[in-house]
Amino acid sequence: MTDALAAQAGEDAVFEEGVGAARIGTTAILTLNNPGRRNAFYPEMRRTLTATLKRLSADPQVRAIILTGADGHFCTGADLSRVAARPAPPTAMETRENMKEVMELFRIITTASKPVIAAVEGDAFGAGCSIALACDLVVAAPTSRFGMSFTRIGLVPDMGMLYSLVERVGKTRARRMMMLSSVSDGAEAVRIGMADELAETGGVLDRALELAAAFADPAPIPIALIKSALASGIVSVEQMIAAELDLVPLGASSADCREGIAAFREKRKPVFQGR
């Protein structure tokens, strides 16, 4: 982030349990902040991130959300040092209960009414990679590394990777990448569809802010409905017809739609209120 943007964000920055929250215009910036562990997350940090995303999704003043990491890295997944320090490994049932919370984070990223943009510098490994892939847009640096490191420590991919990686790169490529714990740099990630844009190293957050600012103008209701429709998994013509029959009338009956049509007729810029 440029010095000017950092100062602007810093005015309102709040850090709570490993997550920094700041606001620039209509964009909320959430920073994963566990730098001693390359922003690996732990249960309290994950819960804070989930709760903050839910709050921002319901905030009418927010049009886009950026997820990034502190000190040059995005996130290396769960903090395994804390797991190893436990006196006994978790039971299958304990892990299942924990996974319910893990999946709640994936759910809010994919179903939030606002676009979520991952700004990935440095490492995005394991569940950290899953978090990035769950976002609507991913901006990476050439020096970024996206790692599917689960099978190397005896784990099945989680945090939605079994869905999000397949959506981004296709089942055949995703199968190989997950089974072999592949690592891709930023350029390869963009080439194969894991990431959407490549920005210069150190400039990823600046580019993510530019993308986020573009969401200040479009009507927020159709953006939320588009995310909802795509997250529901439309795979057939009949499902598409049902989705459009349900969602198009919601957009067409909104005050924002009336404002958009009036602005078009009056040759002015519309002012959308999310109503």
Secondary structure, DSSP 8 states (H G I E B T S, - for coil): --HHHHHHHHTT-EEETTEEEEEETTEEEEEE--GGGTT-B-HHHHHHHHHHHHHHHT-TT--EEEEEESTT--B-SB-HHHHHTSSS---HHHHHHHHHHHHHHHHHHHH-SS-EEEEE-SEEETHHHHHHHHSSEEEE-TT-EEE-TTGGGT----TTHHHHHHHHH-HHHHHHHHHTT-EEEHHHHHHHTSSSEE--TT-HHHHHHHHHHGGGSS-HHHHHHHHHHHHT---SHHHHHHHHHHHHHHHHTSHHHHHHHHHHHHTS-------
